[in-house]
Amino acid sequence: MANSARYALALVLLGAAQLSLGFYLPGVAPTDYKAGDQLRAKVEALTSVRTQLPYEYYVLPFCRDGIDMSNQEALNLGEVLRGSRIYNTPYTMTMGMNQNCKILCHKEYTQEEVQEFSLMIEEEYRSHFLVDNLPVAMSVFHETEEGSTVKAYETGYPLGHVVDENGKSPEGDGEQVAKTGKQQIVLFNHLRFTILMHEDAKKGPRRVVGFEVEPFSVKHTYMNKIDFSECVGVQAGANGQCNLNTCSARHQVGLHERPLLLDVNKKGKTEVIWTYDVTFQQSNIKWSTRWDTYLQSADDAQVHWFSILNSFMIVLFLSGLIAMIMIRTLRRDFQRYDESLEEGQEETGWKLVHGDVFRPPPMAGWLSVMIGSGVQLAVSAVFLMLFACFGFLSPANRGALMQAMLFIFVFMGMVGGYTAARFFRLFKGNRWKENSLFTALVYPGFVFAIFFSINLVIWGQKSSGAVPFGTLLALLCMWLLISTPLVIGGAYFGFRKQPLDLPVRTNQIPRLVPEQPWFNNGILTILVGGILPFGAVFVEVYYVLSSVWLHQFYYLFGFLFLVLVILFLTCAEVTIVMCYFQLCSENYHWWWRAFLTSGCCSLYVFVYSIYYAYTKLQMARAVAGVVYVGYMAVVSLSFFLITGALGFLACFLFVRQIYSAIKID
């Protein structure tokens, strides 16, 4: 029997691991290219982990010759909410043709424009190009424990970097160097693109399977006067024209060229010549697996795997231990209860409060609203994880995850309204219309108020992360015209059904609760109850925070779904144990405490997020802190409602089950 259990557990873990490794539907059809076909690079927003404020690429005076700024690529709702703005660029590539030192444009920047570049470089902004829907990335190589080298990607490339007066990158950030007055700003004005292509020997057409970049800083010089208007898109030195001393069509930029330094105190114009190389390389990577390199974890992948497995085993062990204790204890309680009935003894412990255990709690309407909102969020999270595990929300579909999250939550409004109405009627409430409106408006209204406030702050920074008015109007319509009617409809059907059956009657006169021991204090038990659920998920919380705030790809949704199941089970078990101890102390006020016990783990999530920001994020602006705290408050509130509702439901089923097993005259 034990071997069979171990074998079944191994199969479950193996299946979850395979699911997490990326059964993935790309979401777009491949594009076939022939030799000589034109590829045009597009560009997303500029992003920085130090400010968390995206900006449009052309907020800086980059080359834009021949670019129609009004011709912006259509975006889905998720892309707009995350601040993406996609434009065309003058960078062009010809399939299969290597080109060196191609002149993009010649610019002369004013002091104000140089200062804009310098500020963005100090705040570590990165540029994000796209070719064939693949983001540009810098190659990073990690050495494994076996000694082999694994290739991974860092998406985007920095606009430049800060060096000290000796030309070395400082250990501190740009602000610390700025205080010493010894900083120098290096601008990356030359890009070396490498496009990996896969050519099927049977079919012939080529497909793009990788897009890499290596940035350089080069102080381009030239001997003779050049008409740069005639050199745009031309390789330097081709046909004896547009000659540069630093590179040419036959000679790539070297590693030891003089870098281009920006002097923010220079009063005159600063000359910058933008150039780039294009190299095509044959690759064995197939189009269906071209995202694998982007999705590979960093060098701590093994830590991630073993931490998740360790967390699962610990929680599984505790679940079995708790279940065994509860079954043995309850069996002993029922045995003593039967003996006391035969001998005519008085009832003790949790059996003594059977006449008050289902007495409606104070503020029962608000409790039902929170339960309904929590169930709506929990069901939405389960559906979202299922779609993600089966590959429908691949990173090739930018913004799909956020868009799906919004739509699923909106259409799950009927589930939330139904659940809230069922418990509202159980609590003997009769104004179900008001209750359904509170369910539909309170949580979404709170989230929208925080989102709108953050949006005003971002708008004041002139960031592309500010959501346009039309999108805000669309969100309001989704909330008020779709979600709210669904919540009211669900509440209507839920309130019309017969109330939930209760195994015992409630006395007219409430029983006096005896003085409680110190270890059964409400605040103490609530705080202790939230530790175990948080301990089950905090490793995955770290990776999710890193993917969101460090702009990394996260695609281990199989692991995330497994952790979600572990969280649900842990919340249910911890709440049941705490509720049992409370009832044994003859304290029947368990309704709110059951919700708060499992929901308290959201407090630890919020505290951990603050610790994460302090240790991992170097925020350059106060606005970044406001954005971070605001969004993490929304996440923690959602976490509170989900875990609180699940713990409450488990506790309610447990209490109803144990009291249905006793005999009451």
Secondary structure as UniProt FT lines:
FT   HELIX           2..20
FT   TURN            21..22
FT   TURN            35..36
FT   STRAND          38..43
FT   STRAND          46..47
FT   TURN            49..51
FT   HELIX           57..59
FT   TURN            65..66
FT   TURN            69..70
FT   HELIX           77..81
FT   TURN            82..83
FT   STRAND          87..94
FT   TURN            95..96
FT   STRAND          99..109
FT   HELIX           111..122
FT   TURN            123..124
FT   STRAND          126..127
FT   STRAND          129..131
FT   TURN            132..133
FT   STRAND          134..135
FT   STRAND          137..143
FT   TURN            145..146
FT   STRAND          149..155
FT   STRAND          157..158
FT   STRAND          160..163
FT   TURN            165..166
FT   HELIX           174..180
FT   STRAND          184..187
FT   STRAND          190..199
FT   TURN            201..203
FT   STRAND          206..216
FT   HELIX           228..230
FT   TURN            231..233
FT   TURN            236..237
FT   HELIX           238..240
FT   TURN            255..256
FT   STRAND          261..262
FT   TURN            264..265
FT   STRAND          270..282
FT   HELIX           287..289
FT   TURN            290..291
FT   HELIX           292..295
FT   TURN            299..300
FT   HELIX           301..343
FT   HELIX           349..353
FT   TURN            354..358
FT   TURN            362..363
FT   HELIX           364..389
FT   TURN            390..393
FT   TURN            395..396
FT   TURN            398..399
FT   HELIX           400..411
FT   HELIX           413..426
FT   TURN            427..428
FT   HELIX           432..460
FT   TURN            461..462
FT   TURN            464..465
FT   HELIX           469..477
FT   HELIX           478..483
FT   HELIX           484..496
FT   HELIX           518..520
FT   HELIX           522..529
FT   HELIX           531..549
FT   TURN            550..551
FT   HELIX           557..584
FT   TURN            585..586
FT   HELIX           591..599
FT   HELIX           601..616
FT   HELIX           622..660
//
